[in-house]
Amino acid sequence: MVGKIKRVHLREVWPKDDADFTPWLRDNIDVLSEVLDIDLSGAESEQAAGDLSVDILAEDADGSPVIIENQLNKSDHDHLGKLITYLTAIEARTAVWIVADPRPEHVKAIAWLNESSPASFYLTKVEAIRIGESEPAPLLTLIMEPSEEAREAGAMKQDWAEREILRHRFWSGLLDRARQSTNLHANVSPGRESWVSTGAGKTGLQLGYNVRQHSAYVELYIDRGKGAAAENKAIFEALFAHKKEIEERFGDTLDWRRMEEKQACRIRKDVELGGYRDGEERWPDIHDAMIDAMIRLEAALRPHIDALET
C-alpha cells in the first residue's frame, strides 16, 4: 500500500518561529544540510549581530559562518533586509532564508544578489506534511541557489555597467572640450553608448565620434533607413568621386567604407592614441585628437555634402 501525502499547516507543527521552529532546526540542522548540499555544523540560535540577533548561526565545512533566517509565513522586505544586515555584520559568505511562501519579487532579489555579490544566497521553502496518520514531517524545497552561470552573468552585467559609466565620463569630457573649438556637437548630451553623433545637414548623414576600449575614430555615417541601401551607396559614390579633393583638404587619407554587405556606408578616420580604458589621464590627448579630426573631416566634406542633390 502507498500512502498519500497530506500538507499540514505550519502553525500546527511550529506555533512560533523563534520559540518552536528555530530550536527544532538548530537541533536538526542535518535536514537543511541535505537540501542545500552544504555540510552545516555547530548551529547556534539567537546569535548577536550588532544590536540584532541571527535566528541561527552555523558553520560550513571550511569553518566559515552561515547565516540562517527563518520566516514561517510569506516572505517580506523586512526579513530580506535582516538577512543582508546579518551577513555583513558577521562577515559571513553564505546566507540562507527559509520561508513558507516565497514572493516572486524576493526570488528575483535572491537571484540578483547571487549575480551581484561575492556571497552565496539560498532561498528555501518550508512545508509540513504527513503520510496517512503519521507524525508531521518537514519538507524543505530549494527555490534559489548560487550557480556558476549566475556568477558569470553577474560579472558580465557588472562589466557592462562599468563600461557604460566610463563611456559617459569619456563623452562628458570630450563634448566639454569640443565646445571650446566648434559648435558641431554643442547640443549633444553625453550618453553611455560607444558613439555620439549629430546631423550633417542632410537626411541620414551623421557626423559621429566613436570610441572602443583601446581605439577611437571619427566618421561620416550614411544611412537613410530601412530599404535605402541603394540610396546610401549613391550618396557614398557622389562623395567618393571627390576623394582626392576631400583628402587633400582633410590633410590625410581617409578610410572609405562602402560596405557592400551592409545597408549603411562610412567615411572614417582612426585616432591612434587609445580608447576609454587606456587611463583617464590620457583622455584629454585622445579628446583633442578626435576633435581636431572631426573639425577637419567636417570642413573637408561640407562643400560636397551641401552639393548633394538628395
MISE-366196 format. One line per 10 residues: number of its first residue (from 0); for each residue z, y, x of N, C-alpha, C. Coordinates in nm, 3 decimals, padded with zeros to 5 digits. Example, Ala and Ser with C-alpha at 12.3 -4.5 7.8 and 13.67 -1.06 7.14 Angstrom:
% residues 2
0	00.780/-00.569/01.319/00.780/-00.450/01.230/00.780/-00.330/01.320 ~ 00.708/-00.225/01.285/00.714/-00.106/01.367/00.787/00.003/01.290
This chain:
% residues 310
0	00.000/-00.120/00.085/00.000/00.000/00.000/00.000/00.125/00.089 ~ -00.078/00.225/00.048/-00.085/00.351/00.120/-00.022/00.460/00.036 ~ 00.075/00.530/00.093/00.144/00.634/00.018/00.065/00.762/00.013 ~ 00.104/00.852/-00.075/00.041/00.983/-00.090/00.130/01.091/-00.031 ~ 00.064/01.183/00.037/00.137/01.296/00.094/00.165/01.399/-00.016 ~ 00.289/01.443/-00.022/00.327/01.548/-00.115/00.385/01.664/-00.035 ~ 00.342/01.785/-00.066/00.395/01.901/00.002/00.525/01.944/-00.062 ~ 00.616/01.985/00.023/00.749/02.026/-00.020/00.765/02.174/00.013 ~ 00.824/02.249/-00.076/00.846/02.392/-00.047/00.936/02.404/00.074 ~ 00.896/02.489/00.166/00.970/02.502/00.291/01.116/02.537/00.270
10	01.144/02.617/00.170/01.283/02.660/00.149/01.372/02.547/00.098 ~ 01.312/02.441/00.049/01.392/02.324/00.013/01.440/02.249/00.137 ~ 01.364/02.263/00.244/01.399/02.194/00.368/01.479/02.284/00.461 ~ 01.430/02.406/00.478/01.497/02.504/00.564/01.519/02.632/00.482 ~ 01.632/02.647/00.417/01.654/02.764/00.331/01.640/02.897/00.405 ~ 01.684/02.901/00.531/01.677/03.026/00.606/01.610/03.003/00.741 ~ 01.533/03.104/00.785/01.464/03.092/00.913/01.563/03.076/01.027 ~ 01.656/03.172/01.037/01.744/03.176/01.153/01.853/03.071/01.151 ~ 01.907/03.043/01.032/02.020/02.950/01.024/01.977/02.804/01.013 ~ 01.852/02.779/00.970/01.811/02.641/00.946/01.689/02.598/01.029
20	01.577/02.672/01.014/01.456/02.628/01.083/01.467/02.644/01.234 ~ 01.516/02.759/01.280/01.523/02.783/01.424/01.610/02.680/01.495 ~ 01.732/02.647/01.445/01.810/02.543/01.512/01.740/02.406/01.510 ~ 01.673/02.376/01.398/01.603/02.247/01.391/01.493/02.240/01.496 ~ 01.413/02.349/01.508/01.304/02.348/01.605/01.357/02.345/01.747 ~ 01.464/02.417/01.772/01.526/02.414/01.906/01.563/02.271/01.946 ~ 01.619/02.196/01.851/01.663/02.059/01.880/01.550/01.958/01.873 ~ 01.434/01.999/01.820/01.319/01.909/01.809/01.194/01.974/01.871 ~ 01.213/02.036/01.986/01.105/02.112/02.047/00.988/02.022/02.086 ~ 01.012/01.890/02.098/00.905/01.798/02.131/00.797/01.794/02.023
30	00.837/01.824/01.897/00.738/01.827/01.789/00.635/01.936/01.814 ~ 00.682/02.052/01.855/00.592/02.163/01.886/00.514/02.135/02.014 ~ 00.578/02.073/02.112/00.510/02.039/02.237/00.385/01.955/02.212 ~ 00.399/01.859/02.122/00.287/01.769/02.094/00.171/01.844/02.029 ~ 00.202/01.937/01.939/00.097/02.012/01.870/00.026/02.106/01.965 ~ 00.101/02.172/02.051/00.041/02.270/02.142/-00.016/02.207/02.269 ~ 00.023/02.083/02.296/-00.013/02.016/02.421/00.043/02.094/02.540 ~ 00.167/02.139/02.523/00.241/02.207/02.629/00.374/02.136/02.644 ~ 00.414/02.106/02.766/00.541/02.038/02.792/00.653/02.141/02.785 ~ 00.715/02.153/02.669/00.823/02.250/02.647/00.959/02.184/02.669
40	01.050/02.260/02.727/01.185/02.209/02.750/01.282/02.325/02.756 ~ 01.411/02.291/02.761/01.514/02.393/02.776/01.516/02.496/02.666 ~ 01.485/02.455/02.544/01.479/02.551/02.433/01.617/02.606/02.399 ~ 01.626/02.737/02.389/01.749/02.805/02.350/01.716/02.906/02.242 ~ 01.804/02.920/02.144/01.778/03.010/02.032/01.851/03.141/02.049 ~ 01.794/03.244/01.981/01.853/03.379/01.978/01.884/03.431/02.118 ~ 01.782/03.432/02.204/01.796/03.484/02.339/01.763/03.633/02.342 ~ 01.839/03.709/02.417/01.823/03.855/02.419/01.693/03.896/02.484 ~ 01.629/03.996/02.421/01.510/04.062/02.477/01.529/04.210/02.454 ~ 01.600/04.275/02.548/01.638/04.414/02.526/01.744/04.420/02.417
50	01.722/04.505/02.317/01.815/04.515/02.205/01.785/04.413/02.096 ~ 01.679/04.334/02.114/01.638/04.236/02.014/01.669/04.096/02.065 ~ 01.646/03.996/01.979/01.669/03.858/02.021/01.550/03.772/01.982 ~ 01.510/03.686/02.074/01.398/03.595/02.054/01.448/03.475/01.973 ~ 01.366/03.432/01.875/01.406/03.315/01.796/01.435/03.197/01.887 ~ 01.337/03.161/01.970/01.355/03.051/02.066/01.288/03.090/02.197 ~ 01.359/03.064/02.305/01.303/03.082/02.438/01.304/02.946/02.507 ~ 01.186/02.898/02.545/01.174/02.769/02.612/01.104/02.788/02.745 ~ 01.081/02.677/02.815/01.008/02.679/02.942/00.894/02.581/02.936 ~ 00.784/02.613/03.007/00.675/02.517/03.018/00.694/02.432/03.142
60	00.595/02.350/03.175/00.609/02.257/03.286/00.626/02.328/03.420 ~ 00.579/02.454/03.431/00.593/02.531/03.554/00.722/02.610/03.561 ~ 00.803/02.599/03.456/00.927/02.675/03.450/00.910/02.817/03.401 ~ 00.790/02.852/03.353/00.766/02.986/03.301/00.817/02.997/03.159 ~ 00.869/03.115/03.120/00.924/03.130/02.985/00.815/03.126/02.878 ~ 00.851/03.070/02.763/00.763/03.063/02.647/00.838/03.122/02.528 ~ 00.780/03.226/02.468/00.839/03.293/02.352/00.796/03.221/02.226 ~ 00.892/03.193/02.134/00.859/03.130/02.007/00.919/03.214/01.895 ~ 00.836/03.264/01.808/00.879/03.346/01.694/00.848/03.270/01.565 ~ 00.949/03.255/01.480/00.937/03.178/01.356/00.933/03.268/01.233
70	00.851/03.232/01.137/00.841/03.310/01.013/00.799/03.215/00.900 ~ 00.893/03.176/00.816/00.863/03.079/00.711/00.813/03.146/00.583 ~ 00.720/03.238/00.600/00.650/03.300/00.487/00.517/03.353/00.537 ~ 00.455/03.442/00.463/00.325/03.496/00.504/00.340/03.585/00.626 ~ 00.250/03.567/00.721/00.256/03.646/00.845/00.250/03.796/00.815 ~ 00.321/03.874/00.896/00.321/04.019/00.875/00.316/04.092/01.009 ~ 00.290/04.222/01.000/00.275/04.303/01.121/00.405/04.311/01.201 ~ 00.518/04.310/01.131/00.648/04.322/01.197/00.669/04.207/01.296 ~ 00.641/04.085/01.253/00.662/03.971/01.341/00.560/03.967/01.454 ~ 00.438/04.011/01.426/00.339/04.018/01.533/00.384/04.118/01.639
80	00.437/04.231/01.594/00.488/04.330/01.689/00.604/04.276/01.770 ~ 00.693/04.201/01.705/00.805/04.140/01.777/00.756/04.043/01.883 ~ 00.657/03.963/01.846/00.604/03.863/01.938/00.556/03.930/02.068 ~ 00.481/04.040/02.053/00.428/04.110/02.170/00.541/04.178/02.247 ~ 00.638/04.235/02.174/00.751/04.302/02.238/00.833/04.204/02.319 ~ 00.863/04.088/02.262/00.940/03.986/02.335/00.866/03.939/02.459 ~ 00.737/03.918/02.444/00.655/03.870/02.555/00.665/03.965/02.674 ~ 00.650/04.095/02.648/00.653/04.193/02.756/00.793/04.214/02.809 ~ 00.894/04.211/02.720/01.033/04.234/02.764/01.081/04.124/02.858 ~ 01.043/04.001/02.830/01.088/03.888/02.911/00.988/03.855/03.022
90	00.872/03.923/03.019/00.765/03.900/03.116/00.717/03.755/03.111 ~ 00.701/03.706/02.988/00.650/03.571/02.967/00.497/03.573/02.971 ~ 00.439/03.455/02.983/00.294/03.442/02.985/00.242/03.366/02.865 ~ 00.335/03.312/02.783/00.295/03.233/02.667/00.381/03.272/02.547 ~ 00.315/03.291/02.432/00.386/03.325/02.309/00.335/03.237/02.196 ~ 00.428/03.189/02.113/00.395/03.101/02.001/00.450/03.164/01.874 ~ 00.363/03.178/01.775/00.402/03.236/01.645/00.385/03.125/01.541 ~ 00.496/03.086/01.479/00.494/02.982/01.377/00.512/03.047/01.242 ~ 00.417/03.028/01.152/00.421/03.093/01.020/00.388/02.991/00.911 ~ 00.431/03.024/00.790/00.399/02.937/00.676/00.260/02.967/00.621
100	00.222/03.093/00.627/00.094/03.134/00.567/00.029/03.240/00.656 ~ -00.059/03.202/00.748/-00.122/03.300/00.838/-00.229/03.382/00.766 ~ -00.215/03.513/00.769/-00.316/03.600/00.711/-00.440/03.600/00.802 ~ -00.559/03.613/00.742/-00.682/03.615/00.823/-00.682/03.724/00.929 ~ -00.627/03.842/00.895/-00.627/03.951/00.993/-00.538/03.920/01.112 ~ -00.433/03.839/01.090/-00.346/03.803/01.202/-00.406/03.691/01.285 ~ -00.485/03.604/01.224/-00.560/03.505/01.301/-00.657/03.576/01.395 ~ -00.725/03.678/01.344/-00.817/03.756/01.426/-00.742/03.831/01.537 ~ -00.621/03.881/01.503/-00.543/03.954/01.603/-00.503/03.864/01.719 ~ -00.463/03.741/01.689/-00.425/03.647/01.794/-00.548/03.612/01.879
110	-00.662/03.593/01.814/-00.786/03.566/01.888/-00.818/03.682/01.982 ~ -00.801/03.805/01.932/-00.828/03.924/02.015/-00.732/03.932/02.132 ~ -00.604/03.901/02.109/-00.506/03.904/02.218/-00.542/03.802/02.325 ~ -00.591/03.686/02.285/-00.630/03.586/02.383/-00.751/03.631/02.464 ~ -00.838/03.709/02.403/-00.955/03.760/02.475/-00.919/03.876/02.567 ~ -00.820/03.955/02.526/-00.799/04.085/02.589/-00.680/04.092/02.683 ~ -00.599/03.988/02.691/-00.480/03.994/02.775/-00.470/03.869/02.862 ~ -00.394/03.876/02.971/-00.377/03.758/03.057/-00.282/03.655/02.998 ~ -00.208/03.692/02.893/-00.113/03.599/02.831/-00.186/03.503/02.737 ~ -00.116/03.395/02.702/-00.170/03.295/02.609/-00.093/03.302/02.478
120	-00.165/03.315/02.367/-00.104/03.326/02.234/-00.146/03.208/02.147 ~ -00.047/03.149/02.081/-00.070/03.037/01.991/-00.022/03.074/01.851 ~ -00.102/03.044/01.751/-00.063/03.064/01.611/-00.060/02.927/01.545 ~ 00.055/02.892/01.488/00.075/02.759/01.430/00.125/02.771/01.287 ~ 00.067/02.694/01.199/00.111/02.690/01.059/00.211/02.577/01.040 ~ 00.321/02.607/00.969/00.422/02.505/00.942/00.425/02.473/00.793 ~ 00.430/02.345/00.762/00.445/02.297/00.625/00.549/02.186/00.626 ~ 00.596/02.150/00.508/00.686/02.036/00.492/00.621/01.938/00.395 ~ 00.624/01.810/00.431/00.562/01.708/00.346/00.656/01.588/00.333 ~ 00.628/01.504/00.238/00.692/01.373/00.228/00.589/01.273/00.178
130	00.609/01.150/00.211/00.523/01.042/00.163/00.603/00.960/00.063 ~ 00.559/00.960/-00.058/00.634/00.893/-00.165/00.769/00.959/-00.182 ~ 00.874/00.880/-00.166/01.010/00.932/-00.181/01.079/00.945/-00.047 ~ 01.001/00.955/00.061/01.061/00.964/00.194/01.133/01.096/00.214 ~ 01.205/01.105/00.325/01.266/01.230/00.365/01.155/01.330/00.401 ~ 01.178/01.458/00.377/01.075/01.556/00.414/01.055/01.558/00.565 ~ 00.931/01.586/00.606/00.898/01.592/00.748/00.814/01.715/00.775 ~ 00.821/01.768/00.897/00.741/01.886/00.931/00.595/01.849/00.956 ~ 00.507/01.941/00.920/00.365/01.928/00.953/00.323/02.058/01.019 ~ 00.297/02.053/01.149/00.256/02.171/01.225/00.107/02.160/01.255
140	00.034/02.267/01.223/-00.111/02.271/01.245/-00.145/02.389/01.335 ~ -00.214/02.362/01.444/-00.253/02.468/01.536/-00.370/02.546/01.478 ~ -00.350/02.675/01.454/-00.453/02.760/01.394/-00.536/02.832/01.500 ~ -00.470/02.882/01.601/-00.540/02.958/01.705/-00.472/02.933/01.839 ~ -00.554/02.917/01.943/-00.503/02.895/02.078/-00.596/02.961/02.178 ~ -00.551/02.982/02.300/-00.640/03.039/02.402/-00.744/02.936/02.444 ~ -00.859/02.983/02.486/-00.963/02.894/02.535/-01.038/02.964/02.647 ~ -01.106/02.885/02.728/-01.183/02.942/02.838/-01.297/03.029/02.784 ~ -01.354/02.985/02.672/-01.461/03.063/02.610/-01.410/03.200/02.566 ~ -01.288/03.201/02.508/-01.230/03.328/02.465/-01.203/03.419/02.583
150	-01.152/03.360/02.693/-01.126/03.439/02.813/-01.256/03.499/02.867 ~ -01.361/03.419/02.870/-01.489/03.468/02.921/-01.544/03.577/02.831 ~ -01.532/03.557/02.698/-01.579/03.660/02.605/-01.499/03.788/02.621 ~ -01.367/03.774/02.640/-01.283/03.891/02.660/-01.317/03.965/02.787 ~ -01.340/03.890/02.895/-01.377/03.953/03.022/-01.509/04.027/03.009 ~ -01.602/03.968/02.934/-01.732/04.033/02.914/-01.716/04.162/02.834 ~ -01.633/04.158/02.729/-01.610/04.279/02.649/-01.545/04.389/02.733 ~ -01.448/04.350/02.815/-01.382/04.449/02.899/-01.480/04.510/02.999 ~ -01.568/04.425/03.053/-01.667/04.475/03.147/-01.760/04.574/03.081 ~ -01.805/04.542/02.959/-01.894/04.633/02.888/-01.823/04.762/02.851
160	-01.695/04.752/02.812/-01.619/04.873/02.779/-01.606/04.963/02.902 ~ -01.580/04.901/03.018/-01.570/04.979/03.141/-01.703/05.045/03.175 ~ -01.812/04.971/03.154/-01.944/05.028/03.181/-01.970/05.151/03.094 ~ -01.936/05.139/02.966/-01.960/05.250/02.874/-01.879/05.373/02.912 ~ -01.755/05.352/02.953/-01.670/05.464/02.994/-01.727/05.531/03.118 ~ -01.768/05.449/03.216/-01.826/05.504/03.339/-01.954/05.581/03.310 ~ -02.040/05.524/03.226/-02.166/05.592/03.195/-02.141/05.724/03.123 ~ -02.044/05.726/03.032/-02.014/05.851/02.962/-01.970/05.959/03.061 ~ -01.886/05.923/03.158/-01.843/06.020/03.259/-01.960/06.061/03.347 ~ -02.045/05.965/03.381/-02.162/05.996/03.464/-02.251/06.097/03.394
170	-02.281/06.075/03.265/-02.368/06.167/03.192/-02.301/06.302/03.171 ~ -02.170/06.303/03.150/-02.100/06.432/03.133/-02.118/06.518/03.257 ~ -02.100/06.458/03.372/-02.117/06.532/03.497/-02.260/06.577/03.518 ~ -02.355/06.488/03.492/-02.496/06.524/03.512/-02.540/06.637/03.420 ~ -02.506/06.628/03.293/-02.550/06.729/03.198/-02.487/06.865/03.226 ~ -02.361/06.863/03.272/-02.296/06.990/03.309/-02.369/07.055/03.426 ~ -02.405/06.976/03.525/-02.475/07.030/03.641/-02.617/07.071/03.605 ~ -02.682/06.994/03.518/-02.820/07.024/03.480/-02.831/07.159/03.409 ~ -02.732/07.193/03.329/-02.737/07.319/03.253/-02.736/07.442/03.345 ~ -02.693/07.422/03.469/-02.693/07.533/03.564/-02.833/07.562/03.619
180	-02.927/07.466/03.599/-03.061/07.480/03.657/-03.173/07.477/03.555 ~ -03.150/07.417/03.439/-03.257/07.401/03.341/-03.199/07.388/03.201 ~ -03.279/07.427/03.102/-03.238/07.412/02.962/-03.296/07.286/02.898 ~ -03.362/07.203/02.978/-03.431/07.086/02.922/-03.340/06.999/02.836 ~ -03.220/06.970/02.885/-03.127/06.882/02.814/-03.000/06.958/02.772 ~ -03.015/07.088/02.751/-02.900/07.172/02.721/-02.831/07.133/02.591 ~ -02.906/07.078/02.496/-02.847/07.043/02.366/-02.819/06.894/02.353 ~ -02.822/06.823/02.464/-02.796/06.679/02.463/-02.650/06.654/02.495 ~ -02.587/06.563/02.421/-02.448/06.525/02.445/-02.442/06.396/02.525 ~ -02.340/06.381/02.611/-02.328/06.256/02.688/-02.299/06.139/02.597
190	-02.362/06.028/02.624/-02.339/05.906/02.547/-02.285/05.796/02.636 ~ -02.285/05.674/02.583/-02.236/05.558/02.658/-02.349/05.462/02.694 ~ -02.472/05.499/02.659/-02.586/05.413/02.690/-02.631/05.435/02.835 ~ -02.734/05.364/02.875/-02.785/05.376/03.012/-02.884/05.491/03.026 ~ -02.903/05.569/02.920/-03.000/05.678/02.925/-02.955/05.794/02.837 ~ -03.008/05.912/02.870/-03.002/06.029/02.782/-03.141/06.092/02.786 ~ -03.186/06.146/02.675/-03.322/06.199/02.672/-03.334/06.315/02.575 ~ -03.447/06.384/02.587/-03.478/06.494/02.497/-03.628/06.494/02.470 ~ -03.670/06.555/02.362/-03.811/06.559/02.328/-03.892/06.639/02.429 ~ -04.016/06.594/02.451/-04.103/06.660/02.548/-04.202/06.754/02.482
200	-04.188/06.778/02.353/-04.274/06.874/02.285/-04.385/06.813/02.203 ~ -04.401/06.680/02.210/-04.499/06.608/02.130/-04.431/06.486/02.069 ~ -04.474/06.449/01.950/-04.414/06.335/01.882/-04.421/06.209/01.968 ~ -04.304/06.144/01.982/-04.299/06.018/02.055/-04.289/06.029/02.204 ~ -04.282/06.150/02.257/-04.270/06.169/02.401/-04.129/06.219/02.432 ~ -04.061/06.148/02.522/-03.923/06.180/02.558/-03.909/06.192/02.709 ~ -03.841/06.298/02.753/-03.805/06.313/02.893/-03.663/06.262/02.911 ~ -03.649/06.156/02.989/-03.520/06.090/02.996/-03.467/06.069/03.136 ~ -03.332/06.076/03.144/-03.259/06.032/03.262/-03.213/05.889/03.235 ~ -03.221/05.802/03.335/-03.177/05.664/03.322/-03.093/05.625/03.443
210	-02.986/05.551/03.419/-02.902/05.506/03.529/-02.864/05.360/03.509 ~ -02.859/05.287/03.618/-02.810/05.149/03.620/-02.689/05.144/03.713 ~ -02.640/05.025/03.738/-02.520/05.015/03.822/-02.545/05.071/03.962 ~ -02.662/05.044/04.018/-02.689/05.086/04.156/-02.825/05.154/04.171 ~ -02.878/05.206/04.064/-03.007/05.274/04.073/-03.019/05.376/03.960 ~ -03.118/05.464/03.972/-03.139/05.567/03.870/-03.284/05.611/03.875 ~ -03.331/05.668/03.766/-03.466/05.722/03.764/-03.481/05.822/03.650 ~ -03.587/05.903/03.659/-03.623/05.995/03.551/-03.760/05.953/03.503 ~ -03.793/05.987/03.377/-03.920/05.938/03.324/-03.968/06.020/03.205 ~ -04.098/06.007/03.181/-04.157/06.043/03.051/-04.179/05.911/02.978
220	-04.116/05.895/02.863/-04.126/05.772/02.785/-04.217/05.799/02.666 ~ -04.318/05.715/02.649/-04.420/05.736/02.546/-04.411/05.624/02.442 ~ -04.367/05.657/02.323/-04.358/05.555/02.217/-04.352/05.625/02.081 ~ -04.457/05.612/02.004/-04.463/05.674/01.872/-04.423/05.579/01.760 ~ -04.359/05.469/01.798/-04.304/05.382/01.696/-04.386/05.259/01.668 ~ -04.338/05.182/01.572/-04.399/05.054/01.538/-04.546/05.071/01.500 ~ -04.631/04.987/01.558/-04.773/04.988/01.526/-04.852/05.093/01.599 ~ -04.786/05.165/01.693/-04.855/05.275/01.761/-04.892/05.241/01.904 ~ -04.903/05.113/01.936/-04.933/05.073/02.074/-05.062/05.136/02.125 ~ -05.168/05.130/02.045/-05.298/05.186/02.088/-05.287/05.336/02.110
230	-05.216/05.403/02.022/-05.198/05.548/02.035/-05.119/05.582/02.160 ~ -05.016/05.503/02.189/-04.936/05.524/02.309/-05.021/05.508/02.435 ~ -05.103/05.402/02.436/-05.189/05.378/02.552/-05.290/05.492/02.571 ~ -05.338/05.546/02.460/-05.434/05.656/02.469/-05.369/05.780/02.530 ~ -05.245/05.808/02.491/-05.174/05.922/02.549/-05.152/05.900/02.698 ~ -05.111/05.778/02.731/-05.090/05.745/02.873/-05.218/05.767/02.952 ~ -05.330/05.718/02.900/-05.458/05.731/02.971/-05.499/05.877/02.985 ~ -05.468/05.958/02.884/-05.503/06.100/02.892/-05.425/06.168/03.005 ~ -05.302/06.128/03.024/-05.221/06.184/03.133/-05.262/06.123/03.267 ~ -05.290/05.993/03.267/-05.328/05.924/03.391/-05.458/05.980/03.448
240	-05.543/06.033/03.363/-05.669/06.093/03.409/-05.643/06.211/03.502 ~ -05.523/06.269/03.494/-05.486/06.383/03.579/-05.381/06.343/03.682 ~ -05.377/06.215/03.716/-05.275/06.160/03.807/-05.267/06.239/03.938 ~ -05.380/06.264/04.002/-05.378/06.332/04.131/-05.317/06.471/04.119 ~ -05.360/06.544/04.018/-05.311/06.681/03.999/-05.163/06.680/03.967 ~ -05.121/06.587/03.882/-04.980/06.579/03.841/-04.892/06.545/03.961 ~ -04.933/06.448/04.041/-04.851/06.408/04.156/-04.848/06.516/04.264 ~ -04.958/06.589/04.278/-04.958/06.699/04.375/-04.857/06.806/04.335 ~ -04.855/06.836/04.204/-04.760/06.938/04.158/-04.616/06.885/04.163 ~ -04.600/06.755/04.136/-04.466/06.696/04.143/-04.416/06.693/04.288
250	-04.506/06.672/04.381/-04.470/06.669/04.521/-04.446/06.531/04.577 ~ -04.483/06.429/04.502/-04.462/06.291/04.547/-04.539/06.199/04.452 ~ -04.546/06.071/04.489/-04.609/05.975/04.399/-04.518/05.941/04.282 ~ -04.578/05.900/04.172/-04.504/05.858/04.054/-04.537/05.713/04.021 ~ -04.450/05.652/03.946/-04.469/05.513/03.904/-04.529/05.515/03.763 ~ -04.659/05.483/03.754/-04.731/05.487/03.627/-04.730/05.348/03.564 ~ -04.660/05.333/03.453/-04.643/05.202/03.391/-04.707/05.199/03.252 ~ -04.827/05.142/03.249/-04.897/05.130/03.120/-04.834/05.020/03.034 ~ -04.775/04.922/03.099/-04.702/04.812/03.035/-04.786/04.744/02.926 ~ -04.884/04.668/02.972/-04.980/04.604/02.882/-04.911/04.518/02.776
260	-04.805/04.450/02.816/-04.739/04.357/02.723/-04.642/04.425/02.628 ~ -04.621/04.554/02.646/-04.526/04.630/02.564/-04.599/04.732/02.479 ~ -04.527/04.785/02.383/-04.583/04.890/02.298/-04.578/05.025/02.368 ~ -04.469/05.050/02.439/-04.449/05.182/02.500/-04.512/05.190/02.639 ~ -04.515/05.312/02.694/-04.562/05.337/02.831/-04.461/05.429/02.899 ~ -04.465/05.428/03.032/-04.371/05.509/03.110/-04.442/05.576/03.227 ~ -04.392/05.694/03.260/-04.425/05.759/03.386/-04.292/05.796/03.448 ~ -04.255/05.731/03.559/-04.118/05.747/03.609/-04.112/05.772/03.758 ~ -03.996/05.820/03.800/-03.969/05.839/03.943/-03.830/05.786/03.974 ~ -03.821/05.690/04.065/-03.692/05.635/04.104/-03.618/05.732/04.194
270	-03.486/05.735/04.176/-03.396/05.814/04.261/-03.318/05.713/04.344 ~ -03.334/05.716/04.474/-03.287/05.607/04.560/-03.146/05.626/04.614 ~ -03.063/05.703/04.549/-02.930/05.732/04.604/-02.819/05.644/04.548 ~ -02.847/05.567/04.442/-02.743/05.481/04.385/-02.732/05.498/04.235 ~ -02.626/05.433/04.178/-02.604/05.438/04.033/-02.460/05.468/03.999 ~ -02.422/05.436/03.874/-02.289/05.478/03.828/-02.175/05.394/03.886 ~ -02.204/05.281/03.948/-02.098/05.201/04.010/-02.090/05.221/04.162 ~ -02.155/05.320/04.214/-02.155/05.341/04.358/-02.055/05.446/04.404 ~ -01.952/05.467/04.324/-01.846/05.559/04.363/-01.866/05.697/04.304 ~ -01.765/05.745/04.232/-01.777/05.875/04.166/-01.790/05.989/04.266
280	-01.744/05.967/04.388/-01.758/06.073/04.488/-01.905/06.093/04.526 ~ -01.991/05.994/04.497/-02.134/06.006/04.527/-02.213/06.060/04.409 ~ -02.151/06.068/04.293/-02.224/06.111/04.174/-02.289/06.248/04.187 ~ -02.221/06.350/04.241/-02.286/06.482/04.249/-02.420/06.478/04.322 ~ -02.428/06.404/04.431/-02.556/06.394/04.504/-02.661/06.323/04.419 ~ -02.619/06.216/04.350/-02.713/06.145/04.263/-02.759/06.236/04.150 ~ -02.663/06.309/04.089/-02.696/06.402/03.981/-02.799/06.505/04.028 ~ -02.772/06.566/04.144/-02.861/06.671/04.192/-03.002/06.618/04.216 ~ -03.012/06.497/04.271/-03.144/06.438/04.297/-03.216/06.408/04.166 ~ -03.142/06.360/04.066/-03.203/06.330/03.936/-03.248/06.459/03.867
290	-03.166/06.560/03.873/-03.200/06.687/03.807/-03.322/06.749/03.873 ~ -03.326/06.747/04.005/-03.442/06.801/04.077/-03.568/06.725/04.040 ~ -03.559/06.592/04.034/-03.676/06.512/03.998/-03.720/06.540/03.855 ~ -03.624/06.558/03.763/-03.658/06.586/03.624/-03.728/06.722/03.611 ~ -03.676/06.823/03.678/-03.738/06.956/03.670/-03.881/06.950/03.722 ~ -03.902/06.882/03.834/-04.037/06.873/03.890/-04.130/06.788/03.804 ~ -04.074/06.682/03.744/-04.156/06.596/03.658/-04.202/06.672/03.533 ~ -04.111/06.744/03.472/-04.147/06.820/03.351/-04.249/06.928/03.384 ~ -04.231/06.996/03.496/-04.324/07.103/03.534/-04.463/07.047/03.563 ~ -04.467/06.928/03.626/-04.597/06.869/03.660/-04.670/06.818/03.536
300	-04.596/06.770/03.439/-04.657/06.713/03.318/-04.683/06.816/03.209 ~ -04.610/06.928/03.210/-04.612/07.020/03.098/-04.752/07.066/03.056 ~ -04.838/07.113/03.147/-04.970/07.160/03.102/-05.051/07.050/03.035 ~ -05.035/06.928/03.081/-05.115/06.817/03.030/-05.057/06.763/02.898 ~ -04.924/06.771/02.885/-04.865/06.735/02.756/-04.907/06.836/02.649 ~ -04.900/06.963/02.684/-04.939/07.067/02.587/-05.085/07.057/02.547 ~ -05.166/07.002/02.638/-05.311/06.993/02.610/-05.348/06.870/02.528 ~ -05.252/06.782/02.505/-05.282/06.663/02.425/-05.324/06.703/02.284 ~ -05.426/06.640/02.233/-05.475/06.675/02.101/-05.398/06.608/01.989 ~ -05.320/06.506/02.022/-05.245/06.432/01.920/-05.101/06.479/01.912
